[in-house]
Amino acid sequence: MDIAANVAAVRVQIADACGRVGRDPAEVRLLPVSKTMSPELIRQAYAVGCRRFGESRAQEAILKAEQLSDLDDLSWAMIGHLQTNKAALVARFAGEFQALDSLRLAAELDRRLQAVDRQLDVLVEVNTSGDASKFGVPVDGAPKLVAGLQAFDALRVRGLMTIASRSSDPKRVGDCFQKLAQLRRELRDDDTLTGDFGELSMGMSSDFGLAIEHGATVVRIGRGIFGAR
Ligand SMILES: *Cc1c(COP(=O)(O)O)cnc(C)c1O
């Protein structure tokens, strides 16, 4: 697996997608997703400039953080569903949490963050596909959740995240991205909410070009960089 070549190829594809819709590639952050991958592979991505990595499971991420503690500026984005009993782990070490989908979890994270005197950037995960097997708050429940989050001082709400439908039909996948972008517009227009909700984390190895065309500011790429899991 040539990680350096894969990262370079993904960067070209990001620039191409931006070019198609007149966006600046600097607006799109590449988040390499290293779940199940060894610390050695993460080192190779670090060597070509990657500094923050996406992980799904808190225990796995903490172990890797310890194994890679010699690397400067390395940080972790937790992108998977989190059970409240793991909130303390995430509060302790994560740089960002992208899968916030309930007030109960928000309250627990906030409490654990206060205890260690930290704040955390969070994205609200939205279920835009309507797929019952996916996590995330339903689209029409998102404004209420975001409003409730304003009470938690340790959580900095930065935007929204979604996993699109697995469909091979680009129209269905694009609909998911469009819904997330529309929801962000609604949140920004809501005067009762403070915050800028700038981040749209959407797009994975199979669909990130389309996501960028719909306004993604973060793309989460696992297989496209590290190969099959
Ligand atoms: C695993 C994962 C990814 C990366 O998926 P790939 O298809 O490997 O690019 C992105 N987002 C989330 C939430 C994931 O769990």
Ligand as a Chemical Component Dictionary entry (heavy atoms), coordinates in Angstrom:
data_LIG
# 
_chem_comp.id                   LIG 
_chem_comp.type                 NON-POLYMER 
_chem_comp.pdbx_formal_charge   0 
_chem_comp.three_letter_code    LIG 
# 
loop_
_chem_comp_atom.comp_id 
_chem_comp_atom.atom_id 
_chem_comp_atom.alt_atom_id 
_chem_comp_atom.type_symbol 
_chem_comp_atom.charge 
_chem_comp_atom.model_Cartn_x 
_chem_comp_atom.model_Cartn_y 
_chem_comp_atom.model_Cartn_z 
_chem_comp_atom.pdbx_ordinal 
LIG C1 C1 C 0 -15.253 4.286 8.148 1  
LIG C2 C2 C 0 -15.874 5.636 8.010 2  
LIG C3 C3 C 0 -15.507 6.490 6.952 3  
LIG C4 C4 C 0 -14.522 6.128 5.868 4  
LIG O1 O1 O 0 -15.117 5.248 4.956 5  
LIG P1 P1 P 0 -14.352 4.807 3.625 6  
LIG O2 O2 O 0 -15.426 4.245 2.800 7  
LIG O3 O3 O 0 -13.322 3.831 4.040 8  
LIG O4 O4 O 0 -13.755 6.056 3.043 9  
LIG C5 C5 C 0 -16.107 7.737 6.918 10 
LIG N1 N1 N 0 -16.999 8.132 7.842 11 
LIG C6 C6 C 0 -17.375 7.343 8.862 12 
LIG C7 C7 C 0 -18.370 7.845 9.839 13 
LIG C8 C8 C 0 -16.832 6.063 8.967 14 
LIG O5 O5 O 0 -17.220 5.266 9.986 15 
# 
loop_
_chem_comp_bond.comp_id 
_chem_comp_bond.atom_id_1 
_chem_comp_bond.atom_id_2 
_chem_comp_bond.value_order 
_chem_comp_bond.pdbx_ordinal 
LIG C1 C2 SING 1  
LIG C2 C3 SING 2  
LIG C2 C8 DOUB 3  
LIG C3 C4 SING 4  
LIG C3 C5 DOUB 5  
LIG C4 O1 SING 6  
LIG O1 P1 SING 7  
LIG P1 O2 DOUB 8  
LIG P1 O3 SING 9  
LIG P1 O4 SING 10 
LIG C5 N1 SING 11 
LIG N1 C6 DOUB 12 
LIG C6 C7 SING 13 
LIG C6 C8 SING 14 
LIG C8 O5 SING 15 
# 
